[in-house]
Amino acid sequence: MRKFEELNYYEVLGISVNASHSEITQAYREGISIYSTDSLASHSFFVDDEREKILKRTEEAYLTLINENARADYNRMLVNYGKVDASEITKNIQKKPTPVFHPGRSTRQKTLNKEIREKIEKKDVSKIIKKALSKEIISGNDIKEIREAYGLELEEIFQVARISVSILKSIEDNQFEALPSAFYLKNFLKSYAEILQIDPKTIVDGYMKNIN
């Protein structure tokens, strides 16, 4: 698993190398809201110095990528050091502003949330959850068992949490080398646990013991 400091600016913001200005701005806003000192989303999982590192790096990434000249210089550096493929950099970068709010997407999101909530309410998997949470070290397979017991697909988790299916599979398969840095992994685990309606802190602490 790569360290947070090893991530390039695109990876820090969780965007593609040809993301538009609006996508960069949106990712920056989301990062700040998640890791700010008054954020309940990450309060339990990061000490102050970790949070400070994330926020500083997020700010650096945004200020570099939102500036066309600075971004071009940064892209050249990434290509020269072999961090990204030159063909990806040369793909058309969408410069035209796109609306951040999409009514259709918002409606679909609410429908998905409702569908998942209904699936969870229909099944009693308390024994499976109790068994998983009783362990000091929680594996990805424990999380997978709970998801499958509810009859949920990885695609459904992705649609709600916006965590890529490949990362979700890596979490469930304990493919630690393919996972993002601990800073992001903790938040992904938290979001996943909340969807499954299980205690996030227990899941995060138990899963991270596989890595620590």
C-alpha positions in Angstrom: 0.0 0.0 0.0 1.5 3.3 -1.1 2.1 6.1 1.5 0.1 9.3 1.2 3.2 11.3 0.5 3.8 9.1 -2.6 0.5 10.0 -4.3 0.6 12.5 -7.1 -1.8 15.5 -7.0 -4.4 13.8 -9.2 -4.4 10.8 -6.8 -4.6 13.1 -3.8 -7.8 14.6 -5.2 -9.1 11.3 -6.6 -9.5 12.5 -10.2 -8.2 11.6 -13.6 -5.2 13.3 -15.2 -7.6 14.9 -17.7 -10.2 16.1 -15.2 -11.9 19.4 -16.0 -11.6 22.6 -13.9 -15.0 22.0 -12.3 -14.0 18.4 -11.4 -10.8 19.6 -9.8 -12.8 22.2 -7.8 -15.4 19.8 -6.8 -12.8 17.2 -5.6 -11.0 19.9 -3.7 -14.2 21.0 -1.9 -15.1 17.4 -1.0 -11.6 16.8 0.3 -11.7 19.9 2.5 -15.1 19.1 3.9 -14.1 15.5 4.7 -10.8 16.3 6.4 -11.4 19.7 8.0 -11.0 19.8 11.8 -14.8 20.1 12.4 -15.7 17.2 10.1 -17.6 14.4 11.8 -16.8 12.1 8.9 -13.1 11.8 9.7 -13.0 12.9 13.3 -12.5 9.4 14.8 -9.9 8.2 12.4 -7.2 10.9 12.1 -5.0 12.6 14.6 -4.3 16.3 14.1 -0.9 15.9 12.4 -2.4 13.4 9.9 -5.3 15.7 9.2 -2.9 18.7 8.7 -0.8 16.7 6.2 -3.9 15.8 4.2 -5.3 19.3 4.1 -1.9 20.9 3.2 -1.4 18.3 0.4 -5.0 18.8 -0.8 -4.4 22.6 -1.0 -1.2 22.2 -2.9 -2.8 19.8 -5.4 -5.7 22.2 -6.0 -3.6 25.3 -6.4 -1.3 23.5 -8.9 -4.0 21.8 -11.0 -6.4 24.7 -11.2 -3.7 26.9 -12.8 -3.1 26.0 -16.4 0.6 26.9 -16.6 1.4 25.2 -13.3 -0.6 22.1 -14.3 1.2 21.9 -17.6 4.6 22.0 -15.8 3.4 19.4 -13.3 2.1 17.1 -16.1 5.5 17.3 -17.9 7.3 16.3 -14.7 5.0 13.3 -14.2 5.6 12.1 -17.7 9.4 12.7 -17.4 9.5 10.6 -14.2 7.3 7.9 -15.7 4.5 8.5 -13.2 1.8 8.7 -15.9 1.6 7.8 -19.5 2.2 10.6 -22.0 -0.9 9.5 -24.0 -3.1 10.1 -20.9 -1.8 13.7 -20.5 -2.3 14.5 -24.2 -6.0 13.5 -24.1 -8.4 16.4 -24.4 -8.9 18.1 -21.0 -12.4 19.5 -20.7 -12.1 23.2 -20.0 -15.7 24.2 -20.4 -17.3 24.5 -17.0 -19.8 21.8 -16.2 -22.5 22.2 -13.6 -21.7 20.6 -10.3 -25.3 19.9 -9.5 -27.2 17.4 -11.7 -30.9 17.0 -10.8 -31.1 13.6 -12.5 -28.1 12.2 -10.6 -29.5 13.5 -7.2 -32.8 11.7 -7.9 -31.1 8.5 -8.8 -28.9 8.7 -5.7 -31.9 8.9 -3.5 -33.5 6.0 -5.2 -30.4 3.8 -4.8 -30.1 4.8 -1.1 -33.8 3.7 -0.6 -33.3 0.4 -2.5 -30.3 -0.5 -0.4 -32.0 0.5 2.8 -35.0 -1.7 1.9 -32.7 -4.7 1.2 -31.0 -4.3 4.5 -34.2 -4.0 6.4 -35.6 -7.2 4.9 -32.8 -9.4 6.2 -31.6 -10.3 9.6 -27.9 -10.8 9.4 -27.2 -9.9 13.0 -25.4 -13.1 13.8 -23.0 -12.6 10.9 -22.3 -9.0 12.0 -21.8 -10.0 15.6 -19.3 -12.7 14.6 -17.3 -10.2 12.4 -17.3 -7.4 15.0 -16.2 -9.8 17.8 -12.9 -10.3 16.0 -9.8 -8.2 16.9 -8.7 -8.3 13.3 -11.4 -7.9 10.7 -10.7 -9.2 7.2 -12.1 -8.1 3.9 -13.9 -11.5 3.7 -15.8 -10.6 6.9 -17.1 -7.4 5.2 -17.9 -9.3 2.1 -19.9 -11.9 4.0 -22.1 -9.2 5.5 -22.6 -7.5 2.1 -23.5 -10.8 0.4 -25.8 -11.7 3.3 -27.8 -8.6 2.5 -27.9 -9.5 -1.2 -25.9 -6.4 -2.2 -23.7 -6.2 -5.2 -20.4 -4.3 -5.3 -21.8 -2.1 -8.0 -24.5 -0.9 -5.6 -21.9 0.0 -3.0 -20.0 1.9 -5.7 -23.1 3.8 -6.8 -23.8 5.1 -3.3 -20.3 5.5 -1.8 -18.5 6.4 -5.1 -15.7 4.1 -4.2 -14.5 2.3 -7.3 -15.4 -1.4 -7.7 -11.7 -2.3 -8.1 -10.9 -0.7 -4.7 -13.9 -2.4 -3.1 -12.7 -5.8 -4.4 -9.2 -5.1 -3.2 -10.6 -4.4 0.3 -12.7 -7.6 0.3 -9.9 -9.7 -1.1 -7.3 -8.3 1.3 -5.1 -7.1 -1.6 -3.2 -4.6 0.5 -0.7 -3.7 -2.2 -3.5 -2.4 -4.4 -5.2 -0.3 -1.7 -4.8 3.5 -1.5 -2.9 5.2 1.3 -4.2 4.7 4.9 -5.6 8.3 4.8 -8.1 7.4 2.1 -8.6 3.8 3.0 -9.9 4.7 6.5 -12.5 6.9 5.0 -13.5 4.3 2.3 -13.9 1.7 5.1 -16.0 4.1 7.1 -18.3 4.8 4.1 -18.6 1.1 3.4 -19.5 0.2 7.0 -22.1 3.0 7.1 -23.9 1.6 4.1 -24.0 -1.9 5.7 -25.2 -0.2 8.9 -22.4 -1.6 11.0 -20.1 0.3 13.5 -17.6 2.2 11.3 -14.9 2.6 14.0 -14.8 -1.1 14.8 -14.5 -1.9 11.1 -11.8 0.6 10.5 -9.8 -0.3 13.5 -10.2 -4.0 12.9 -9.3 -3.9 9.2 -6.3 -1.6 9.6 -4.8 -4.1 12.0 -4.2 -6.3 9.0 -1.9 -3.7 7.7 -0.2 -2.2 10.8 
